[in-house]
Amino acid sequence: ATLGGTDDNFLVIWNASTGKQVSYTSASTESALTVRFYNNRDDMLVTAGYHHLRRWRVDLDQEKMDAVEANLGSLRRVFKCVALSSDDTCVFAGTTTGDVLNISLEPRVPCFKQAGNELFRKGIRSISYVHTSGKSQVILGTGSGEVVTLDAASLRKLSSCNAMGDVTSIAPIRLSVDDPVKKFYLGTSMSNVYLVSDIANLESSLQLRASCHYHGINDVAFLDGCESIFVTSSTNDIRVWNAKKQQELLRIEVPNVTCTGVALPRSGDLILSG
């Protein structure tokens, strides 16, 4: 399933085997921002966005879709991301205001069930539902770089840590949706990839695994006589790399400054930049 941009706002269903379009329709009268299939059904999915959350049923034979909009009462939220429970009975929705809503999908009309008691700074950018040893948890990534685990039943905060940049994606390491999760990867808007090796201890187990510039690279300079060391320049930073190990060796950060060129003398004891 794909969502169009603000120019069309269409929800389109595709046949993954043939690559052909199955059906399409307007996702809502207001912009839809996220879509997620059910875990246990191929004909059910959820979309959400500006002031709406909808449950969809796809009729593959008739090539059409029917939607039921969730009853949120007086709540008006912009939903940025959603995650379904493993049994598809409820959906956890992250909002731009920084709260998490638990919406039941079991009734004929989906309805608001529960809200978390904490607002997270700069909104919730990514969300994932996981099983751990003994309990179910919801992992949140926020616009302030905070990574948070919540108890899925009470939406109570369990632990947290901080990454560099908006946390835009969360990828649990598991073979199926019911497998217990101990580790997960996360990605940020500053082009950093982290591994959390212990979901019970986020702060002590957060490891930076990969990084690169998050703006365009303006210049590259190699050290004379050494093909493995080079320097790159970009907006906000200059970085030194080991080409053979594909590893960042040094980062020099100057906020709000764009470096357009770098050079290395033969001695290699300094970096010239401009």
Sequence and secondary structure as in RCSB ss.txt:
>XXXX:A:sequence
ATLGGTDDNFLVIWNASTGKQVSYTSASTESALTVRFYNNRDDMLVTAGYHHLRRWRVDLDQEKMDAVEANLGSL
RRVFKCVALSSDDTCVFAGTTTGDVLNISLEPRVPCFKQAGNELFRKGIRSISYVHTSGKSQVILGTGSGEVVTL
DAASLRKLSSCNAMGDVTSIAPIRLSVDDPVKKFYLGTSMSNVYLVSDIANLESSLQLRASCHYHGINDVAFLDG
CESIFVTSSTNDIRVWNAKKQQELLRIEVPNVTCTGVALPRSGDLILSG
>XXXX:A:secstr
 EE  TTT EEEEE TTT  EEEEEE  SS EEEEEE SS SSEEEEEEBTEEEEEEEETTTTEEEEEE B TT 
  BEEEEEE TTSSEEEEEETTS EEEEE SSSS EEEEE S   TT EEEEEEEEETTEEEEEEEETTSEEEEE
ETTT  EEEEEE SS EEEEEE  SSTTSB   EEEEETTSEEEEES TT HHHHEEEEEE  SS   EEEEETT
EEEEEEEE EEEEEEEETTTTEEEEEEEEEEEE   EE  TT S  EE 
